[in-house]
Amino acid sequence: MIHKVNLTITIIAVLIFIGFGDSFLPKPFSTYSLQTRNTINQLVIGLFPVWRPRINPHQRTEKQLDDIQNNRPNQK
């Protein structure tokens, strides 16, 4: 039972340190808290690659508008 309580208190303390430590802790610890949070943020952002579509979703519409403006027959 004591181990479960200690683990819970430790997890809460770590979350408070990472989340809010830079606002109330003294200087060296506030810097560590900010650096830890920034490192975790960069790690999470790095897990998700930037999504770019393989095709231009507006290409067909732009081609049709160009055909209409230049009085060309609609081609598929």
N, C-alpha and C positions, 0 to 999 in steps of 0.2 A: 504494500500500500504506500509506503514511504517513497519507493522508487517512482511510482506513478505520479505522486505529488511533486517530487523533485523534477521529473521530466516535464510536467505541465508548466511549472514555474520557470524552468529554463527556456522552454519554447516561447512563452509569453515575453520573457525578458529579451530574448534575441529579436523577436518581432518588433518590440518597442524600440530597441537599439537601432535596428535597421530603418524602421519607418519614421521615427521621430527624434532620434538621438541627436541630430545636428541642431535641433532647436533649443535643447535645454542642457546638454552635457557640456563640460568645460572643453577648451580648445583641442587638445590632442584627440580626445574621444569623439568630438563632434566631426572632426575631419575624417576619422576612420569610419564613422557611421555614413557619412556622405559618400565616401569612396566605395564602401560596400554596396550601398544602394545603387550607385551608378554602374558598378560592375555587374550586379544582378540584372539591372535593366538592359545593359548591352548584351548580356548572355541571352536573355529572353528574346530580345529583338533579333538577335542573330539566328535564332532557331527557325524563324519564319522568313524565307527568301522573298524578295520583291517579286510580285506577280506582274507579268507583262503578257498581254494577249499575243498570240502568234499571228493573228490577222488584224487588219484594221477594221473595226466593227462598222465604221461609217463609209467604207470604200464603195460599196454597192450603191448607197444612197447618193453619194457625191457624183458617181458616174452617171446615174440616171438624171440628176439635176443638170449636169453638164450636157448630156444628150438633148434634154428638153430645151435648154438655152441655145444650143447650136442647131436646133431643128433637125437633128439626126433621128432616124427611126430607132425604136427601142430594140436593142440587141441583147440576147442572153448569153 
